[in-house]
Amino acid sequence: FNAYDGAEGLVGVLDVLREYGIRATFFVNGEFIRRNPGAARLIAGSGHEVGNMFFSSFDATDARYRADAEFVQRGLARTEDEYFAATGAELSLLWHAPHYSTNSTLLEAGARMNYTYVGRDVDPLDWVGRYQGSMTQGLYAAAHDIVERSVAAMKPGSILPVRIGIPDGGREDYFYNELPLLINALLADGYEIVPVSTLMKHAE
């Protein structure tokens, strides 16, 4: 679960995970923590694994950003500080760049801080709001369709991110509200839903 800025949907997600007895991985960035310290405390107290999603949203492939090693390390460290100040807890040493855009500089800078980079192999496109959907034909889909498409794309070891909050332009419905449908479909297909660190142990 990725928390970029808003906390919409978080309480419902935590309730559903608790109901199903599932422990998952959340990624938070510094902007989310600063805007929603109470939500950060909810996540910290939930028993889920919590990783670092840098301090602010940026696109590492955008030439306007100078994302050198110092920039990356400062962003990761600032998020650590914000999370500890809000929750009194430490982040796990898992991270991914905002929107999963990355390059060798980011990967190497994170590794020097003992972070493991976590990618994704299934993109549900739940981050596509009405505005982006009008600009990019075919990317916007209803939440039920996102569930069906995501389940069809899953395979053992897959990482499926779910965005907390409201993307630019909003949506008619939200993937996180269909979490019970997603979980039931995955369980019916024989999958177990686990934190990223558990996937990493099985991969060793």
C-alpha angles and dihedrals in degrees: 000000000000121000108192104161119321125057097213111141095016099112092048092048092051090048092052093047090050091048092053094040092239124153112203140172123259125194119203133183129210095255091056091050094048093048096040111029091155091054090049089054090050090054093045092051095045097079094240124132111261124202136183123264096181124259103280138009115270138149111239090200092057110102091212089073121075097210100177125158094270091052091051095046093047091050093051092046093049091053090050090052094047092048094049092046091052100039110015087233134111126239119239116249093256122109147162132189118253110279089004093272108148148153138190093275092058093045093049094045092052092046090054087060089050093254122146114217116231118204130180133236098192120056109192091189089225087140090069108104129193091271095052090043091057090051097043112044115220099016098093115079137167117261094251089053090049089055093050093046093047095049090049090053096049124108133166109299095019121151114214115186121209118197120227115211134022121306122222110293093016126243138251088239138359133239092221090061089060094053094117090054091049094047094047092050092050093046090049089055090054100257127142115213112223141162119273092252090061090053089051092053091051090050093056 
